[in-house]
């Protein structure tokens, strides 16, 4: 079974970092974390890039969450129904 976690964010880099750290501390790690970013500033992107470098889990940054809603995210490995 593949476990994917979708995290929605908008200009909350501190909260996003806490969320990603928490996900990485779970007893069962997800196979991937998809961060749906609804147009945040550069700080959010910086957090995602920094956390991606240290994460044992693949983190996919999707700009504008509408991409996920339309299932156009080329990188995803999960199914949206």
N, C-alpha and C positions, 0 to 999 in steps of 0.2 A: 504494500500500500504506500502510495506517495502522499506525503503531507506537505501542502503548500499553505503558507500564511500570507494573507493580503493585509497590508497596513496602509490606511489612508492618512495623508498628512497635508497640512497647509500652514506654512510659516510657524511651526512649532519644533524647531530643531532640538531643543533640550528634551522635550517629551519624546520625540522620535528616538533620540539616542538611548533614553531609559528603556523604551519599548524594545528596541533591537537588542540591547544588553540582556534584558529579561528573557527574550526568546532564545538567546544563545546559552542561557543557564538552565533551560528545561531538561528534565531527565530524558525526554525523547525529542531530539532536535528535529525541526522541520527539514524537509529536503531542499526547500527554497523559501525565500521571503521576497514577496513582491511588494515594493513600496509604490503605491499610487499617489503621485505628487500632483496636486491640483494647482500648480503654478506658483510654488513657493520661491522665495529668494535664494540667493547663493549659499546662505548658511546651511540650509537643508541639504543641498547637493553636497556640500563639504562633509556633513555628517555621514551621509550615505557612502561617499567615497572612502572616508576614513574607516568606517565600520566594515566596509567590504574587504579592506586590506587585512583586517584581523579576524574576520568571521570564518568559522569552520563551515558555515552555511552559505550557499550561493544567494546573493542579494541582487535583485533585479530592480532597477530604478525606472519606473514608467512615468514619463512626464504627461501631465493632464490625465486624470483618472478616467476620462471618457474613453481612452484607448482600451482599458480593461472592459468597460461596459459593452463595447462593440466587438470584443474578441479579436482585435487587430494586433495584439501584442505578439510579435514574431518570436520573442525569447521564451515565452511561457511554456511550461510543460504540463500545466493543469488544464482541465476542461471547465468552462463556465456554462451553466445551463440556466 
